[in-house]
Amino acid sequence: MSEDPLKDQIITALQAITGRVEAIDAVLTKIDELDGSLVDKGARCEIESGMGSVTVDGHGRIIRVRLNPDSLETGDASKLGPRVLEAITVARRRALGARDAHIDDLVRKMWQ
């Protein structure tokens, strides 16, 4: 402690700000790392009536659409398009929801 109480308050405030900036930098680094790893993370959703499955990466981009030929022979082919689109929507929602939840958790930690 110095003889100047105002100087002491300023130093304490600067130390608190520095600590907060370091915490923010750490979270931003984790978010960048997460963004780089999202390609490996993702979600899979079954297409209704066993017609196959859809897989998206952690950014919600389609990785693969697999169709089950057996169910296509016995199912209603006119419903395939809408069912594939619905599965893509669900898979994207899951992948992006997981990503957003993780980022929200990191941001919450930043402000603790």
Secondary structure in CASP SS format (residue, H / E / C, confidence):
PFRMAT SS
TARGET T0000
AUTHOR 0000-0000-0000
METHOD secondary structure of the structure
MODEL  1
M C 1.00
S C 1.00
E C 1.00
D C 1.00
P H 1.00
L H 1.00
K H 1.00
D H 1.00
Q H 1.00
I H 1.00
I H 1.00
T H 1.00
A H 1.00
L H 1.00
Q H 1.00
A H 1.00
I H 1.00
T H 1.00
G H 1.00
R H 1.00
V H 1.00
E H 1.00
A H 1.00
I H 1.00
D H 1.00
A H 1.00
V H 1.00
L H 1.00
T H 1.00
K H 1.00
I H 1.00
D H 1.00
E H 1.00
L H 1.00
D H 1.00
G H 1.00
S H 1.00
L C 1.00
V C 1.00
D C 1.00
K C 1.00
G E 1.00
A E 1.00
R E 1.00
C E 1.00
E E 1.00
I E 1.00
E H 1.00
S H 1.00
G H 1.00
M C 1.00
G E 1.00
S E 1.00
V E 1.00
T E 1.00
V E 1.00
D E 1.00
G C 1.00
H C 1.00
G C 1.00
R C 1.00
I E 1.00
I E 1.00
R E 1.00
V E 1.00
R E 1.00
L E 1.00
N C 1.00
P H 1.00
D H 1.00
S H 1.00
L H 1.00
E H 1.00
T H 1.00
G C 1.00
D C 1.00
A H 1.00
S H 1.00
K H 1.00
L H 1.00
G H 1.00
P H 1.00
R H 1.00
V H 1.00
L H 1.00
E H 1.00
A H 1.00
I H 1.00
T H 1.00
V H 1.00
A H 1.00
R H 1.00
R H 1.00
R H 1.00
A H 1.00
L H 1.00
G H 1.00
A H 1.00
R H 1.00
D H 1.00
A H 1.00
H H 1.00
I H 1.00
D H 1.00
D H 1.00
L H 1.00
V H 1.00
R H 1.00
K H 1.00
M H 1.00
W C 1.00
Q C 1.00
END
